[in-house]
Amino acid sequence: MAKAVAVTDGVAYCATCYAREFKKVPCAKCGKTMRSLGGKTPATCRSCKAQDRHCVRCGKPVPRAGLTVEEGVVCPSCVRYYKEPQPCAVCGQKSLRLSRDFQEGFTEPVCNHCRCKSYITCPSCGKHRRPVGPDGQGRIVCKQCLERAGPFICPQCGHEGRAHSKTRCEACYWKDAVDKRMHSIVALLSRPWAKEAFSGFTLELRERVGAQPAAIRLEKYFLYFAKLDTLFTAPGDITAEKLIMALGREGLRRYAVPQSYLIRHGIVPAFSDETLQAASAEAAQIALLTASEGQWYSGLLRRFHAHLAEINARYRTRGWQGKQQRFVPRTVTTALRAAKIFLDFLEVGPAAGVQQIQQMQLDRFLVEHPGYRDNIRAFVRFLNRKEKLFRKLKIESVQRNLPKGLILDRDRYASLLRTWFNPADDVLKASLISTLMLLYAQPAKRLVRLRLTDLAQGATDGMYRVIFGHTEITLDPRVGHLLARYLERRRALATMEETDATDWLFPGRRHGGHLHEAIVSYYLKKQGVTADSLFTTAIYYAYLGGLRHPKVLVKAFGITDYTAVKYLEMIDPRLTAEVEARVASR
């Protein structure tokens, strides 16, 4: 049989057998007469089948199939992916994309790399095409650009622009691409509220950042909407705790743009940085407790966690909340993590108890893990006060001196100030933050939480005043000028945010949030300094300038009494020795 007339269930039929075995029956859809094997009904004719079938690879409608496989039909464009790779006639590399090009002299099938080796990126349209000749500006361009006289006028929008094809410009192409991708992605979402939210977000993103960046980012942001669509039946079910469990804090940072949009439009409830940090810390604590299951110290770690939670609740009931909060959720997490690392460090058997923890083991742990000296103190206090030990444990206090090179010399100090007082617009924010840290000994944690309401400007002299500690201080005129420049150019870091919607002096990437301390560390790293160095240098030069009493530092800069005394003792040991000698002689 040279050619089969019909193939059904893998069996081919010739013309004679086709006429005998296939009976005439009406099509179930259009009613026209067709042939069916054995006269089985209902049956559908070829024309009706072609109307509803789609390519199994790309999903496009297939009126005429290029190939039929077990899963269905394949369009002519995708047929190459269902064939074995063939070697290129020029380079010998196997490829699925082989073609002839008689104009270039390729009479045998060759790969795209060999066929397009002489092509260039046209400087006019940006396409990778065959070069033809120079245009009016002397540039070697492709045939389409050489034949076109004058600028390209888009037939679709009527504006002058860069040609994407003969029918539209690049701007129209990317707008159409956004619409196309939006509709294809919306079809993947199941809940109406998620479909509507994603459509609105896509349109606003296109208006804010442009069509091309929006089209590139859509697939990334779709994952956020897909998770919400899967986990929540309605927007009212979304809480900070559930979002942390579903996405993690890193996921919330990665999807800050779509989340800010949902919060701004009231689709998702807003939550503060404190709520986010508390939920993140709670998730981390649960993970630590879960990881300790099956260990001999599992019950001990849970008792320690309950003890820390009790202390935290006691702080809150006594008013230590908000800006005055001392026992933050992160404190519980770091203490719990240090305790688990210490218990894992102990070389004890599975039947061990808390009574086997000895001072020698704690000392060896601190020698091998000196970074946990402060974090492990809470666990040691818990063991001494709440657990039954044979001998109480003790962590010896170590007097810490200022590291060498921590204080900047006079030349470096003056050079940094000169640079930060006259910055370019792109580093204006970083310069302002760095200047406040160097002149007023402000930590990054406090600076990023400054609000516009914390600033005041004199009506007569125009000087800016701010309260860092207990007393309002007037900023240096150079710092005031720098602050005025920043306020004129102040903008939010978030892609779709406006500064009018937030009261933070330094807005962050999340809706309603402030700048993160990690970004400040990035600013300082580029300058080759650290926050500790700026803090110590600020106190040192304030001391040289006459601020030699700890209470002055406390009231002006908001430094704690203990920190002010500690730094002044280390900066002026001679003064400290004289004071101690006088006190001892009395």
Buried (B, 14 or more C-beta within 10 A) or exposed (E): EEEBBBEBEEEEBEEEBBEEBBBEBBBEBEEEEBBBBEEEEEBBBEEBBBEEBEBBBEEEEBEEBBBEEEEBBBBEEBBBEEEEEBBBBBEEEEBEBBEBBEEBEBEEBBBEEBBBEEBBEBEBBBBEBBBBEEBEEEBBBBEBBBEBEEEBEBEBEEEEBBBBBEEBBBBBBBBBBBBEBBEEBBEEBEBEBBBEBBBBBBBBBBEBBBBBBBBBBBEEBBBBBBBBBEBBEEBEEBBBBBBBBBBBBEBBBBBBBBBBBBBBEEBBEBBEBEBBBBBBBBBBBEEBBEEBEEBBBBEBBBBBBEBBEEBBEEBEEEEBEEEEBEBBBEBBBBBBBBBBBBBEBBEEEEEBEBEBBBEEBBBBBBEEBEEBBEBBEBBBBBBEEBBEBEEEBEBEEEEEEEEEEBBBEEEBBEEBBEBBBEBEEEBBBBBBBBBBBBBBBBBBEBBBBBEEEBBEBEEEEEBBBBBBBEEEBBBBEBBBBBBEBBBEEBEBBBBBBEBEEBBBBBBBBBBBBBBBBEBBEEBBEEBEBEBEBBBBBBBBBBBEEEBBEBEBBBBBBBBEEEBBBBBBBBBBEEEBEEEEEEEEEE
